Amino acid sequence: MKEGKLKLDEARQICSEYVDLVGQPFCGEYRNLGNIEAVVVSPYGKLEKFYFLKQYQIFKDANSALAFYNGDDYDVVLIGHDSLQQPVCRDLSAHLAFYISNPDLRIVLD
């Protein structure tokens, strides 16, 4: 996966490649959030991601939440909800880095 700033088409392509993460548990310090609910395109900057998440909370739709953004740099994030049902996001790259460095997470127990 390409890291860093993405163009919109690149971010959409990555979302489609990782859609199978939906329904799987968050890992690392996000483990208490339960399962991943969506893999979506977000703005790249930290402040813009914060505002995107607030818009996502209102619209419950990533495309509508992204409508405010007129920048050129994007990222891919995983969406979930905390114990108070507030939306939270985690960068896909951070999730994958943790997952790859902890191979025990790949073991499925019956």
Contacts in CASP RR format, 6 or more apart in sequence:
PFRMAT RR
TARGET T0000
AUTHOR 0000-0000-0000
METHOD contacts of the structure
MODEL  1
MKEGKLKLDEARQICSEYVDLVGQPFCGEYRNLGNIEAVVVSPYGKLEKF
YFLKQYQIFKDANSALAFYNGDDYDVVLIGHDSLQQPVCRDLSAHLAFYI
SNPDLRIVLD
1 14 0 8 1.000
1 17 0 8 1.000
1 18 0 8 1.000
1 92 0 8 1.000
1 93 0 8 1.000
1 96 0 8 1.000
2 10 0 8 1.000
2 14 0 8 1.000
3 93 0 8 1.000
4 44 0 8 1.000
4 75 0 8 1.000
4 93 0 8 1.000
5 44 0 8 1.000
5 73 0 8 1.000
5 74 0 8 1.000
5 75 0 8 1.000
6 14 0 8 1.000
6 44 0 8 1.000
6 73 0 8 1.000
6 74 0 8 1.000
6 75 0 8 1.000
6 76 0 8 1.000
7 72 0 8 1.000
7 73 0 8 1.000
7 74 0 8 1.000
8 41 0 8 1.000
8 74 0 8 1.000
10 74 0 8 1.000
11 41 0 8 1.000
11 74 0 8 1.000
11 75 0 8 1.000
11 76 0 8 1.000
12 41 0 8 1.000
14 76 0 8 1.000
14 92 0 8 1.000
15 39 0 8 1.000
15 40 0 8 1.000
15 41 0 8 1.000
15 76 0 8 1.000
18 39 0 8 1.000
18 76 0 8 1.000
18 92 0 8 1.000
19 39 0 8 1.000
21 36 0 8 1.000
21 39 0 8 1.000
21 78 0 8 1.000
21 92 0 8 1.000
21 95 0 8 1.000
22 35 0 8 1.000
22 36 0 8 1.000
22 37 0 8 1.000
22 38 0 8 1.000
22 39 0 8 1.000
23 35 0 8 1.000
23 36 0 8 1.000
23 37 0 8 1.000
24 35 0 8 1.000
24 36 0 8 1.000
25 31 0 8 1.000
25 34 0 8 1.000
25 35 0 8 1.000
25 36 0 8 1.000
26 32 0 8 1.000
26 33 0 8 1.000
26 34 0 8 1.000
26 35 0 8 1.000
26 36 0 8 1.000
26 78 0 8 1.000
26 80 0 8 1.000
26 90 0 8 1.000
26 95 0 8 1.000
27 95 0 8 1.000
27 98 0 8 1.000
27 99 0 8 1.000
27 102 0 8 1.000
27 105 0 8 1.000
28 98 0 8 1.000
28 102 0 8 1.000
30 88 0 8 1.000
30 90 0 8 1.000
30 95 0 8 1.000
32 82 0 8 1.000
32 83 0 8 1.000
33 80 0 8 1.000
33 81 0 8 1.000
33 82 0 8 1.000
33 88 0 8 1.000
34 80 0 8 1.000
35 80 0 8 1.000
36 78 0 8 1.000
36 79 0 8 1.000
36 80 0 8 1.000
37 79 0 8 1.000
37 80 0 8 1.000
37 81 0 8 1.000
38 62 0 8 1.000
38 78 0 8 1.000
38 79 0 8 1.000
38 80 0 8 1.000
39 76 0 8 1.000
39 77 0 8 1.000
39 78 0 8 1.000
39 79 0 8 1.000
39 92 0 8 1.000
40 56 0 8 1.000
40 62 0 8 1.000
40 76 0 8 1.000
40 77 0 8 1.000
40 79 0 8 1.000
41 62 0 8 1.000
41 66 0 8 1.000
41 74 0 8 1.000
41 75 0 8 1.000
41 76 0 8 1.000
42 48 0 8 1.000
42 49 0 8 1.000
42 52 0 8 1.000
42 62 0 8 1.000
42 66 0 8 1.000
42 74 0 8 1.000
42 75 0 8 1.000
42 76 0 8 1.000
42 77 0 8 1.000
42 89 0 8 1.000
43 49 0 8 1.000
43 51 0 8 1.000
43 52 0 8 1.000
43 66 0 8 1.000
43 69 0 8 1.000
43 71 0 8 1.000
43 73 0 8 1.000
43 74 0 8 1.000
43 75 0 8 1.000
44 73 0 8 1.000
44 74 0 8 1.000
44 75 0 8 1.000
45 73 0 8 1.000
45 75 0 8 1.000
48 69 0 8 1.000
49 75 0 8 1.000
49 77 0 8 1.000
49 89 0 8 1.000
51 68 0 8 1.000
52 65 0 8 1.000
52 66 0 8 1.000
52 68 0 8 1.000
52 69 0 8 1.000
52 89 0 8 1.000
53 65 0 8 1.000
53 87 0 8 1.000
53 88 0 8 1.000
53 89 0 8 1.000
55 64 0 8 1.000
55 65 0 8 1.000
55 66 0 8 1.000
55 67 0 8 1.000
55 68 0 8 1.000
56 62 0 8 1.000
56 65 0 8 1.000
56 79 0 8 1.000
56 87 0 8 1.000
56 89 0 8 1.000
57 86 0 8 1.000
57 87 0 8 1.000
58 65 0 8 1.000
59 65 0 8 1.000
62 79 0 8 1.000
75 91 0 8 1.000
75 92 0 8 1.000
75 93 0 8 1.000
76 91 0 8 1.000
76 92 0 8 1.000
76 93 0 8 1.000
77 89 0 8 1.000
77 90 0 8 1.000
77 91 0 8 1.000
77 92 0 8 1.000
78 89 0 8 1.000
78 90 0 8 1.000
78 91 0 8 1.000
78 92 0 8 1.000
78 95 0 8 1.000
79 87 0 8 1.000
79 88 0 8 1.000
79 89 0 8 1.000
80 87 0 8 1.000
80 88 0 8 1.000
80 89 0 8 1.000
81 87 0 8 1.000
81 88 0 8 1.000
82 88 0 8 1.000
99 105 0 8 1.000
99 106 0 8 1.000
END
